[in-house]
Amino acid sequence: MFRPLVRRTVRWRPAEGEGLEHLTVEALGDGRIEARSVVVGERGGSPYGASYRIRCDAGWRVAGFEVGDATGRRLAMTSPEPGRWQDAEGRARAEFDGCIDIDLSATPFTNTLPIRRLELTEAQGAIELAMLYVPFDTLEPIRDAQRYSAIEDGRLCRYEASDRSFVAELPLDADGLVTDYPTLFRRL
């Protein structure tokens, strides 16, 4: 459905206000995927600046990630097996058992992770996911329930908060990267 990933650099800006994300994502020689990004912006009147790195296996399952902000706060977690998490010191984080994907609040890139991993099709219908969600204002991870479904295979997906408080239709490029995230982000 999606083309094999080569090195891509893309940028998004917030739909409102000031900010920018600069992301490079690439397939490494052994098939693993790595994304590196820098994000600056503001949310709720509070400015932020952060960088992140996400490492995935060849099937787009997150193996680990690091997020750091401009104040020096940092969060690093690894997933030694899909759906199991540990902190930077190697301690199990059982509250995230079953979370294969992550969602970082200030980027549309993390929507690509379940979209590529599941290779969503219209025939599958909506798929409920447990996500490890990281808000950029605190960098304190929480568990979050989300729902994804394909509207047009490989071209348009629907994201829903499981409580239905937020719904967005996400157009995708040939790599499964979001091109427009209504009310939140626009690709440059």
C-alpha positions as CSV (number, residue, x, y, z in Angstrom):
1,M,0.0,0.0,0.0
2,F,2.7,2.5,1.0
3,R,6.0,2.7,-0.9
4,P,9.2,1.4,0.8
5,L,10.6,4.2,3.0
6,V,13.7,6.0,1.9
7,R,15.1,9.0,3.8
8,R,12.5,11.8,3.9
9,T,12.6,15.2,5.5
10,V,9.3,17.0,6.0
11,R,8.1,20.0,7.9
12,W,4.8,20.9,9.5
13,R,3.6,24.2,11.0
14,P,0.7,24.6,13.5
15,A,-2.6,25.4,11.9
16,E,-2.8,28.4,14.3
17,G,0.0,30.4,15.9
18,E,3.7,30.2,15.4
19,G,5.9,27.1,15.2
20,L,7.6,24.6,13.1
21,E,8.6,20.9,13.1
22,H,11.5,19.6,11.1
23,L,11.5,15.8,10.8
24,T,13.8,13.3,9.1
25,V,12.7,9.7,8.9
26,E,14.5,6.9,7.3
27,A,14.9,3.2,6.9
28,L,18.2,2.0,8.2
29,G,20.3,-0.7,6.5
30,D,18.8,-3.5,8.6
31,G,15.2,-2.4,7.9
32,R,14.6,-0.6,11.2
33,I,13.0,2.9,11.0
34,E,14.4,6.0,12.8
35,A,12.8,9.4,13.0
36,R,14.5,12.5,14.4
37,S,12.8,15.8,14.8
38,V,12.9,19.3,16.4
39,V,9.7,21.0,17.2
40,V,9.0,24.6,18.4
41,G,5.7,26.2,19.0
42,E,3.1,27.1,21.6
43,R,0.0,25.4,23.0
44,G,-2.5,27.0,25.3
45,G,-0.4,30.1,25.4
46,S,2.7,28.3,26.6
47,P,5.7,28.1,24.3
48,Y,7.7,24.9,23.9
49,G,10.8,23.7,22.2
50,A,11.7,20.0,22.0
51,S,13.5,17.3,20.1
52,Y,12.6,13.7,19.8
53,R,14.0,10.4,18.4
54,I,11.9,7.4,17.7
55,R,13.3,3.9,16.8
56,C,11.0,1.3,15.2
57,D,11.6,-2.2,14.0
58,A,11.0,-3.0,10.3
59,G,7.2,-3.5,11.0
60,W,6.9,0.0,12.4
61,R,6.6,-1.2,16.1
62,V,8.2,1.3,18.4
63,A,11.4,-0.1,20.0
64,G,12.3,3.1,21.9
65,F,12.0,6.8,22.0
66,E,13.5,9.9,23.6
67,V,12.0,13.3,24.1
68,G,13.8,16.3,25.5
69,D,12.7,19.9,25.9
70,A,14.5,23.2,26.0
71,T,14.3,23.3,29.8
72,G,16.4,20.2,30.1
73,R,13.6,17.7,31.0
74,R,14.0,14.4,29.3
75,L,12.0,11.2,28.9
76,A,13.4,8.0,27.4
77,M,11.7,4.6,27.2
78,T,12.3,1.4,25.4
79,S,10.1,-1.5,24.3
80,P,12.2,-4.7,24.5
81,E,9.1,-6.5,23.1
82,P,6.0,-5.1,21.5
83,G,3.5,-3.9,24.1
84,R,6.0,-3.9,27.1
85,W,7.8,-0.8,28.2
86,Q,10.7,0.2,30.5
87,D,12.1,3.5,31.6
88,A,15.7,4.7,31.0
89,E,16.9,2.8,34.1
90,G,15.4,-0.5,32.8
91,R,12.4,-0.6,35.2
92,A,9.2,-2.1,33.8
93,R,6.4,0.3,33.2
94,A,3.5,-2.1,33.5
95,E,0.8,0.6,33.2
96,F,1.7,0.7,29.5
97,D,1.4,-3.0,28.9
98,G,-0.4,-3.5,25.6
99,C,0.7,-0.1,24.1
100,I,2.6,-0.8,20.9
101,D,2.4,2.7,19.5
102,I,3.2,6.1,21.0
103,D,1.6,9.5,20.5
104,L,3.7,12.6,21.0
105,S,1.4,15.6,21.5
106,A,3.2,18.2,19.4
107,T,3.7,16.2,16.1
108,P,1.5,14.6,13.4
109,F,4.3,12.1,12.7
110,T,3.3,9.7,15.5
111,N,0.0,9.1,13.6
112,T,2.1,7.5,10.9
113,L,3.2,4.7,13.3
114,P,-0.1,2.8,13.7
115,I,-1.1,3.7,10.1
116,R,2.0,2.1,8.7
117,R,2.2,-0.8,11.2
118,L,-1.4,-1.8,10.7
119,E,-1.5,-1.1,6.9
120,L,-5.1,0.1,7.5
121,T,-7.7,-0.7,4.9
122,E,-11.4,0.2,4.6
123,A,-12.3,-3.5,5.0
124,Q,-10.7,-3.6,8.5
125,G,-13.1,-1.0,10.0
126,A,-12.1,1.0,13.1
127,I,-9.3,-0.4,15.2
128,E,-9.1,0.5,18.9
129,L,-5.6,1.1,20.2
130,A,-4.0,1.6,23.6
131,M,-1.3,4.4,23.1
132,L,1.5,5.6,25.3
133,Y,0.8,9.3,25.0
134,V,3.4,12.0,25.9
135,P,2.2,15.6,26.4
136,F,5.0,18.0,25.6
137,D,4.0,20.3,28.5
138,T,4.9,17.7,31.2
139,L,6.7,14.9,29.4
140,E,4.8,12.6,31.8
141,P,3.5,9.6,29.8
142,I,-0.1,8.4,30.2
143,R,-2.1,5.7,28.7
144,D,-4.6,6.8,26.0
145,A,-7.3,5.0,24.0
146,Q,-7.5,6.0,20.3
147,R,-9.3,4.6,17.2
148,Y,-8.0,4.6,13.6
149,S,-9.8,3.6,10.4
150,A,-9.1,3.9,6.7
151,I,-11.5,6.0,4.7
152,E,-9.5,5.6,1.4
153,D,-6.9,2.9,1.5
154,G,-3.4,4.4,1.7
155,R,-4.7,8.0,1.2
156,L,-7.1,9.1,4.0
157,C,-7.5,7.8,7.6
158,R,-9.7,8.8,10.4
159,Y,-8.3,9.4,13.9
160,E,-10.7,9.5,16.8
161,A,-10.2,9.9,20.5
162,S,-12.0,6.8,22.0
163,D,-14.3,9.1,24.0
164,R,-15.2,10.7,20.6
165,S,-14.1,14.2,21.9
166,F,-11.9,14.7,18.9
167,V,-12.1,13.3,15.3
168,A,-9.9,14.2,12.4
169,E,-9.6,13.0,8.8
170,L,-5.9,12.7,7.9
171,P,-4.8,12.8,4.3
172,L,-1.6,10.8,3.7
173,D,1.2,10.9,1.2
174,A,2.8,7.8,-0.4
175,D,4.9,7.2,2.7
176,G,1.9,7.3,5.1
177,L,2.9,10.7,6.5
178,V,0.1,13.2,7.3
179,T,-0.1,16.1,4.9
180,D,-2.8,18.0,6.8
181,Y,-4.1,17.6,10.3
182,P,-7.3,19.7,10.4
183,T,-7.2,22.4,13.2
184,L,-3.7,21.3,14.3
185,F,-0.9,21.0,11.7
186,R,-0.2,21.7,8.0
187,R,2.6,20.3,6.0
188,L,4.9,22.8,4.3
